[in-house]
Amino acid sequence: MKYRFLPGLALLFAMLPVKAADTIHLSVDASKPGAKINRNLFGQFAENLGNGLYGGIWVGPNSSIPNTRGIRNDVVTALRALKVPNVRWPGGCFADQYHWRNGVGPRDKRPATVNTAWGDVIDTNAFGTDEFMDFIQQIGSTPYVSINIGSGTTEEAAEWLEYMTAAAPTALAKERAASGHAAPYKIGFVGLGNESWDCGGAMTPDYYVSLMKVYSRFVQNMNPAQSGKDKMLKIAVGPGTPDTQWTEAVMQAWKKHTWSWDIDGVSLHWYTVPNGWPPSTNSAKFGVDDYVKALKSTLFMDAFLRKQEAVMDKYDPEKKVMLTVDEWGAWHAPLPGTNPAFLFQQNSMRDAVLASLNLNIFARHADRVRMANIAQMINVLQAMILTDKEKMVLTPTYYVFKMYVPFQDATFLPVTFDAGTYTHGGISLPRVDAIAAKAVDGKMLLEITNLDPESPVHIEADLTGVTAKSVRAETLTGAAVDSVNTFASPDVVVSKPVAVTLQNGRISLIAAPRSVTVVSMKP
Ligand code: AHR
């Protein structure tokens, strides 16, 4: 075991209740920049599901919960700190049953409908298109609208885009103006269906491709401000299992696309469901066995991406079409006592580590993977935020996204290291994971995840191609793998500054067990 004692770390060592840390050496090469880590990789997903929208975002203008035009202020403030690049809405499975006209115009005149995708609950349609756009504007994000190609029509979808984006005084633009929004909205992304192989209509790949072409042709953005580099991107449905049949069909069609239709991305969905479907792992009160299984399972994301990328490279070696992971995250059993159709789960230190591993995988695939959406934003699955009436708590996953903000649009830098191994119950994991990047403000960034739930790791990092003048680091860890934040104890797992030294160009720090650390260096 190699260990170099640094005076600045003495106190930290003395405080650690576990054995002295092994050393893992990292080398960051700033002279070999890679792809841009697209800010859209840090996107979110807000489906009309459970309390994701209603209660989580929308409380209505007459609520006693502080709000701006019906949207909760506490949630907006928390999300602004994440610089959320895009939000996918209204689904998910819900998207292919959503009829947008139910959600525009005076709210007291909107029809009540049934959310047949999620628990058959009554949907007041109070949170519709204009409310979503208001939310997007309040948090400073970009809309990613999933259109209904399952139970809807091409005409309905085309008219929705016209309602949102027409600048000229068409009837639909006037209708939008009458709702208080004279200026057209900017729509960043349109999803052409959702999981069309399953809840979106159980289509075959060929059937989907034919339908997708029609929607791509007729669903047009009419906002003149969105021509050229600001154009709205169209995203086709991709697979939800590692086989490549679906991607083959979509990419083969794309290769032969004509002037009349096009796509800019193909999505894939991959959840971490450690014991397989139906999700059965506890989201709170679990042990190292479950932690290790979940991390092993989540690391499969890398192989899944490689498989799909190989197909895309065959048809699109220039990587014009992006791969978007527009649903990912941990899917555990619903928290006992909650409506199982609402997919409400706690969020622990395990989920934070799992999030950082996925974000690092996306960064390594940044030349092709240029967008991702964690499922989901609030009160659903691996959420950033949990709410209960007026109460709100930020989850460990929230803090990971906050710590990764500087990575948005940063340039990937290669980092080499021998990760070591952590083994438990016959399952082996890399002991550490790491990525490096050059941020848009010129700072050098290094992220280190210590997967080992029991032991700290002493990290030594050398930089080639740049000299760091100052360094700071922030870390997120919990007392146990199942540490959670609750309404009563919201600060159990929060990110904090951590000791780091810079000597002769070498960074040195202790990465606590089960931790996520971001080091930022000023050149
Ligand atoms: O995120 C929950 C659901 O998971 C989405 O609605 C669907 O697309 C996926 O199966």
Boltz pocket constraint, residues with backbone or C-beta under 6 A from the ligand:
constraints:
  - pocket:
      binder: B
      contacts: [[A, 47], [A, 91], [A, 92], [A, 93], [A, 94], [A, 194], [A, 195], [A, 327], [A, 375], [A, 376], [A, 381]]
      max_distance: 6.0
